[in-house]
């Protein structure tokens, strides 16, 4: 019966890899949500700018113009903040990918070691089985030849 001596360590490495995959998926989800938010802000801002342009063409009061300027600054600030969050999220995704790469490499090392040990185990089992077969054939031959056996 083959039992890999580092089975628990391999299991741990598999768990670390799965955790890294989950973390990457979460980071990608957050990144996509931020990109969607930025797209929505840009769409809303362009609609707002179109409305401002129309109100300017119709003539606006100075107080309304100041209000529009404040809103314009608000949208630009929100988009800049969202862009900064996207850059941080991009960095988190890159870090998660690197962590996943390292975890996968660690797991593969132990899988290769397991394969080598399994191959060695199989070779030893085949050798032992072959020796037992040789002994059995020798025993049967000696019985047929009139010997008492072993």
Backbone as JSON, one array per atom type, in Angstrom:
{
  "sequence": "XXXXXXXXXXXXXXXXXXXXXXXXXXXXXXXXXXXXXXXXXXXXXXXXXXXXXXXXXXXXXXXXXXXXXXXXXXXXXXXXXXXXXXXXXXXXXXXXXXXXXXXXXXXXXXXXXXXXXXXXXXXXXXXXXXXXXXXXXXXXXXXXXXXXXX",
  "N": [[0.84, -1.18, 0.0], [0.74, 2.07, -1.01], [1.92, 4.97, 0.5], [2.3, 8.3, 0.59], [4.89, 10.06, 2.0], [4.94, 12.78, 2.48], [2.32, 13.57, 2.42], [0.51, 15.12, 3.96], [1.73, 17.59, 3.83], [1.63, 18.07, 1.08], [-1.14, 18.24, 0.79], [-1.57, 20.54, 2.29], [-0.21, 22.39, 0.67], [-1.85, 22.27, -1.59], [-4.16, 23.36, -0.49], [-3.25, 25.94, 0.06], [-2.8, 26.82, -2.53], [-5.43, 26.77, -3.52], [-6.58, 28.69, -1.88], [-5.16, 30.93, -2.75], [-6.14, 31.05, -5.35], [-8.82, 31.67, -4.82], [-8.51, 34.16, -3.59], [-7.45, 35.61, -5.72], [-9.62, 35.54, -7.48], [-11.48, 37.02, -6.01], [-10.17, 39.5, -5.9], [-10.1, 40.12, -8.63], [-12.83, 40.37, -9.08], [-13.4, 42.63, -7.5], [-11.86, 44.49, -8.87], [-13.14, 44.54, -11.38], [-15.63, 45.52, -10.56], [-14.9, 48.08, -9.73], [-14.02, 49.14, -12.17], [-16.43, 49.11, -13.56], [-17.8, 50.95, -11.99], [-16.29, 53.25, -12.49], [-16.8, 53.54, -15.23], [-19.55, 54.06, -15.11], [-19.5, 56.47, -13.69], [-18.15, 58.07, -15.58], [-19.99, 58.01, -17.66], [-22.2, 59.27, -16.46], [-21.04, 61.72, -15.91], [-20.52, 62.68, -18.5], [-23.13, 62.95, -19.4], [-23.99, 64.87, -17.62], [-22.28, 66.99, -18.33], [-23.23, 67.46, -20.91], [-25.78, 68.36, -20.3], [-25.12, 70.69, -18.9], [-23.88, 72.17, -20.91], [-26.04, 72.61, -22.57], [-27.64, 74.16, -20.86], [-26.0, 76.38, -20.6], [-26.04, 77.39, -23.16], [-28.64, 78.18, -23.24], [-28.58, 80.16, -21.43], [-27.47, 81.0, -18.27], [-27.67, 81.66, -14.74], [-25.28, 83.32, -12.63], [-24.99, 82.16, -10.11], [-25.94, 79.62, -10.58], [-24.02, 78.81, -12.36], [-21.77, 78.64, -10.67], [-22.62, 76.54, -9.09], [-22.73, 74.52, -10.99], [-20.0, 74.37, -11.59], [-18.98, 73.42, -9.18], [-20.19, 70.9, -9.12], [-18.99, 69.81, -11.37], [-16.31, 69.68, -10.52], [-16.68, 67.87, -8.44], [-17.42, 65.48, -9.84], [-15.08, 65.07, -11.37], [-13.22, 64.71, -9.3], [-14.28, 62.39, -8.1], [-13.96, 60.57, -10.21], [-11.17, 60.59, -10.42], [-10.46, 59.57, -7.91], [-11.6, 57.04, -8.13], [-10.11, 56.04, -10.24], [-7.62, 55.91, -9.0], [-8.18, 53.97, -7.08], [-8.63, 51.84, -8.8], [-6.07, 51.47, -9.83], [-4.76, 50.62, -7.48], [-6.19, 48.28, -7.06], [-5.48, 46.88, -9.36], [-2.8, 46.43, -8.75], [-3.13, 44.77, -6.51], [-4.29, 42.57, -7.77], [-2.17, 41.79, -9.41], [-0.34, 41.08, -7.41], [-1.74, 38.95, -6.25], [-1.78, 37.17, -8.39], [0.93, 36.6, -8.58], [1.32, 35.38, -6.11], [-0.31, 33.15, -6.45], [1.04, 31.89, -8.54], [3.47, 31.18, -7.28], [2.45, 29.47, -5.29], [1.37, 27.44, -6.87], [3.67, 26.47, -8.1], [5.04, 25.47, -5.84], [3.26, 23.43, -5.09], [3.41, 21.77, -7.32], [6.04, 20.87, -7.14], [5.9, 19.12, -4.96], [4.06, 17.32, -5.98], [5.54, 16.19, -8.06], [7.55, 14.98, -6.56], [5.98, 13.13, -5.24], [5.17, 11.56, -7.42], [7.65, 10.47, -8.16], [8.3, 9.0, -5.86], [6.17, 7.19, -5.9], [6.71, 5.81, -8.26], [9.16, 4.62, -7.58], [8.26, 3.05, -5.45], [6.5, 1.33, -6.84], [8.37, 0.02, -8.49], [9.88, -1.33, -6.54], [7.91, -2.98, -5.46], [7.3, -4.54, -7.71], [9.75, -5.82, -8.03], [9.9, -7.26, -5.61], [7.66, -8.88, -5.93], [8.43, -10.31, -8.19], [10.63, -11.7, -7.12], [9.28, -13.28, -5.25], [7.74, -14.83, -6.99], [9.79, -16.19, -8.34], [10.82, -17.68, -6.19], [8.6, -19.26, -5.63], [8.36, -20.73, -8.02], [10.8, -22.08, -7.96], [10.43, -23.59, -5.65], [8.22, -25.2, -6.39], [9.38, -26.55, -8.52], [11.34, -28.0, -7.2], [9.73, -29.66, -5.65], [8.45, -31.2, -7.63], [10.64, -32.46, -8.63], [11.12, -34.27, -6.76], [12.06, -33.52, -4.37], [11.97, -32.4, -0.94], [11.13, -29.89, -0.7], [11.33, -26.58, 0.54]],
  "CA": [[0.0, 0.0, 0.0], [1.58, 3.25, -1.14], [1.57, 6.12, 1.34], [3.26, 9.38, 0.36], [5.3, 10.52, 3.33], [4.64, 14.2, 2.61], [0.92, 13.72, 2.01], [-0.09, 16.26, 4.66], [2.34, 18.81, 3.29], [1.05, 18.26, -0.26], [-2.52, 18.7, 1.02], [-1.45, 21.93, 2.72], [0.16, 23.17, -0.52], [-3.06, 22.35, -2.42], [-5.05, 24.32, 0.17], [-2.67, 27.28, -0.15], [-3.07, 27.17, -3.93], [-6.87, 27.06, -3.64], [-6.79, 29.97, -1.21], [-4.63, 31.95, -3.65], [-7.11, 31.16, -6.46], [-10.0, 32.39, -4.32], [-8.11, 35.55, -3.38], [-7.34, 36.22, -7.04], [-10.98, 35.73, -8.0], [-12.06, 38.13, -5.26], [-9.5, 40.73, -6.35], [-10.58, 40.41, -9.99], [-14.21, 40.84, -8.94], [-13.34, 44.01, -7.02], [-11.33, 45.31, -9.96], [-14.21, 44.71, -12.37], [-16.64, 46.4, -9.97], [-14.36, 49.45, -9.78], [-14.05, 49.58, -13.57], [-17.83, 49.41, -13.86], [-18.13, 52.2, -11.29], [-15.66, 54.34, -13.24], [-17.57, 53.69, -16.46], [-20.81, 54.71, -14.76], [-19.17, 57.88, -13.39], [-17.83, 58.76, -16.84], [-21.24, 58.18, -18.4], [-22.98, 60.28, -15.75], [-20.34, 63.0, -16.1], [-20.74, 63.16, -19.87], [-24.53, 63.4, -19.45], [-24.02, 66.12, -16.87], [-21.64, 68.03, -19.16], [-24.15, 67.79, -22.01], [-26.84, 69.19, -19.71], [-24.53, 72.01, -18.59], [-23.68, 72.86, -22.18], [-27.35, 73.06, -23.03], [-28.1, 75.27, -20.01], [-25.16, 77.55, -20.9], [-26.54, 77.93, -24.42], [-29.92, 78.83, -22.95], [-28.29, 81.27, -20.52], [-27.55, 80.58, -16.87], [-27.32, 82.64, -13.72], [-23.93, 83.14, -12.08], [-25.07, 81.21, -8.99], [-26.09, 78.31, -11.2], [-22.72, 78.48, -12.95], [-20.92, 78.19, -9.57], [-23.13, 75.22, -8.72], [-22.26, 73.6, -12.04], [-18.55, 74.21, -11.43], [-18.78, 72.55, -8.01], [-20.54, 69.54, -9.54], [-17.95, 69.37, -12.3], [-15.16, 69.32, -9.7], [-17.06, 66.65, -7.72], [-17.32, 64.33, -10.75], [-13.67, 64.83, -11.69], [-12.59, 64.14, -8.1], [-14.76, 61.01, -7.95], [-13.31, 59.74, -11.24], [-9.75, 60.47, -10.07], [-10.4, 58.63, -6.78], [-11.92, 55.71, -8.66], [-8.95, 55.62, -11.03], [-6.57, 55.54, -8.04], [-8.6, 52.67, -6.52], [-8.41, 50.84, -9.85], [-4.63, 51.19, -9.87], [-4.44, 49.78, -6.31], [-6.79, 46.96, -7.31], [-4.61, 46.24, -10.36], [-1.62, 45.96, -8.03], [-3.56, 43.61, -5.7], [-4.47, 41.45, -8.7], [-0.82, 41.34, -9.79], [0.21, 40.39, -6.24], [-2.45, 37.67, -6.12], [-1.3, 36.29, -9.46], [2.28, 36.16, -8.2], [1.15, 34.44, -5.0], [-0.86, 31.92, -7.04], [2.12, 31.27, -9.3], [4.38, 30.55, -6.32], [1.74, 28.36, -4.65], [1.26, 26.37, -7.86], [5.01, 25.88, -8.25], [5.29, 24.65, -4.64], [2.43, 22.22, -5.16], [3.94, 20.9, -8.38], [7.25, 20.23, -6.62], [5.51, 17.98, -4.13], [3.43, 16.32, -6.84], [6.64, 15.49, -8.74], [8.16, 14.12, -5.55], [5.04, 12.02, -5.02], [5.27, 10.68, -8.59], [8.92, 9.74, -8.08], [8.18, 7.99, -4.79], [5.23, 6.16, -6.37], [7.44, 5.01, -9.24], [10.12, 3.82, -6.81], [7.46, 2.06, -4.73], [6.05, 0.33, -7.82], [9.53, -0.79, -8.88], [10.21, -2.21, -5.42], [6.84, -3.97, -5.39], [7.49, -5.46, -8.83], [10.93, -6.62, -7.72], [9.53, -8.19, -4.55], [6.73, -9.85, -6.52], [9.24, -11.16, -9.05], [11.39, -12.59, -6.25], [8.34, -14.27, -4.7], [7.41, -15.75, -8.08], [10.97, -17.04, -8.53], [10.87, -18.62, -5.07], [7.5, -20.2, -5.81], [8.73, -21.61, -9.13], [11.88, -22.93, -7.46], [9.82, -24.52, -4.69], [7.42, -26.17, -7.14], [10.32, -27.38, -9.29], [12.0, -28.94, -6.28], [8.71, -30.64, -5.26], [8.28, -32.1, -8.77], [11.87, -33.23, -8.8], [11.17, -35.27, -5.71], [12.63, -32.97, -3.15], [11.03, -32.12, 0.13], [10.8, -28.46, -0.72], [12.17, -25.73, 1.4]],
  "C": [[0.89, 1.24, 0.0], [1.04, 4.37, -0.27], [2.67, 7.15, 1.15], [3.61, 10.01, 1.7], [5.04, 12.0, 3.55], [3.2, 14.52, 2.2], [0.29, 14.96, 2.66], [0.46, 17.58, 4.14], [1.8, 19.11, 1.89], [-0.38, 18.78, -0.13], [-2.51, 20.18, 1.43], [-1.13, 22.83, 1.51], [-1.04, 23.32, -1.46], [-4.04, 23.36, -1.82], [-4.56, 25.75, -0.02], [-2.95, 27.74, -1.58], [-4.54, 27.54, -4.12], [-7.2, 28.41, -3.0], [-6.3, 31.12, -2.1], [-5.57, 32.15, -4.85], [-8.33, 31.97, -6.02], [-9.69, 33.87, -4.11], [-7.99, 36.29, -4.71], [-8.73, 36.5, -7.62], [-11.67, 36.91, -7.31], [-11.47, 39.46, -5.72], [-9.96, 41.12, -7.76], [-12.01, 40.94, -9.96], [-14.25, 42.29, -8.48], [-12.84, 44.94, -8.12], [-12.41, 45.57, -11.01], [-15.3, 45.64, -11.85], [-16.17, 47.86, -10.01], [-14.36, 49.98, -11.21], [-15.47, 49.91, -14.01], [-18.25, 50.74, -13.23], [-17.54, 53.39, -12.04], [-16.42, 54.59, -14.55], [-18.89, 54.4, -16.21], [-20.57, 56.19, -14.43], [-18.89, 58.66, -14.67], [-19.09, 59.0, -17.66], [-22.09, 59.29, -17.77], [-22.36, 61.67, -15.95], [-20.57, 63.55, -17.5], [-22.19, 63.63, -20.04], [-24.67, 64.75, -18.74], [-23.43, 67.26, -17.69], [-22.55, 68.43, -20.32], [-25.28, 68.67, -21.5], [-26.34, 70.59, -19.39], [-24.36, 72.82, -19.87], [-25.0, 73.41, -22.7], [-27.84, 74.23, -22.18], [-27.27, 76.53, -20.25], [-25.66, 78.2, -22.19], [-27.86, 78.66, -24.2], [-29.72, 80.05, -22.06], [-28.48, 80.82, -19.09], [-27.19, 81.74, -15.96], [-25.93, 82.34, -13.19], [-23.95, 82.13, -10.94], [-25.2, 79.78, -9.52], [-24.77, 77.86, -11.81], [-21.76, 77.98, -11.87], [-21.33, 76.79, -9.12], [-22.65, 74.17, -9.72], [-20.76, 73.34, -11.93], [-18.24, 73.28, -10.27], [-19.1, 71.09, -8.37], [-19.49, 68.97, -10.49], [-16.72, 68.9, -11.52], [-15.45, 68.01, -8.94], [-16.9, 65.41, -8.62], [-15.87, 64.02, -11.1], [-12.92, 64.21, -10.51], [-13.0, 62.68, -7.91], [-14.09, 60.09, -8.98], [-11.83, 59.55, -10.93], [-9.58, 59.48, -8.91], [-10.64, 57.2, -7.25], [-10.75, 55.17, -9.47], [-7.81, 55.18, -10.11], [-6.9, 54.19, -7.4], [-8.38, 51.55, -7.53], [-6.93, 50.48, -9.93], [-4.2, 50.33, -8.68], [-4.99, 48.37, -6.5], [-5.98, 46.18, -8.34], [-3.37, 45.66, -9.68], [-1.96, 44.75, -7.16], [-3.72, 42.38, -6.59], [-3.11, 40.9, -9.12], [-0.17, 40.58, -8.64], [-0.43, 39.02, -6.06], [-2.0, 36.69, -7.19], [0.08, 35.74, -9.13], [2.19, 35.13, -7.08], [0.63, 33.1, -5.51], [0.22, 31.17, -7.81], [3.08, 30.53, -8.36], [3.73, 29.34, -5.65], [1.63, 27.17, -5.6], [2.61, 25.68, -8.06], [5.35, 25.0, -7.05], [4.52, 23.34, -4.7], [2.99, 21.25, -6.19], [5.22, 20.2, -7.95], [6.89, 18.98, -5.82], [4.79, 16.91, -4.95], [4.49, 15.52, -7.6], [7.32, 14.52, -7.78], [7.28, 12.91, -5.28], [5.11, 11.03, -6.18], [6.54, 9.84, -8.54], [8.86, 8.66, -7.01], [7.24, 6.86, -5.2], [5.93, 5.24, -7.36], [8.43, 4.09, -8.54], [9.39, 2.71, -6.05], [7.0, 0.95, -5.67], [7.2, -0.57, -8.26], [9.91, -1.78, -7.78], [9.17, -3.32, -5.28], [6.99, -5.0, -6.5], [8.69, -6.38, -8.58], [10.6, -7.67, -6.66], [8.59, -9.29, -5.09], [7.49, -10.83, -7.42], [10.05, -12.15, -8.23], [10.49, -13.68, -5.65], [7.96, -15.3, -5.77], [8.57, -16.71, -8.35], [11.07, -18.09, -7.43], [9.79, -19.69, -5.21], [7.82, -21.2, -6.91], [9.82, -22.57, -8.68], [11.33, -23.98, -6.5], [9.04, -25.61, -5.43], [8.32, -27.1, -7.95], [10.99, -28.41, -8.39], [11.01, -30.0, -5.8], [8.54, -31.66, -6.38], [9.5, -32.99, -8.96], [12.03, -34.28, -7.7], [11.78, -34.78, -4.42], [11.54, -32.7, -2.13], [10.56, -30.67, 0.11], [11.69, -27.7, 0.23], [11.87, -25.96, 2.85]]
}
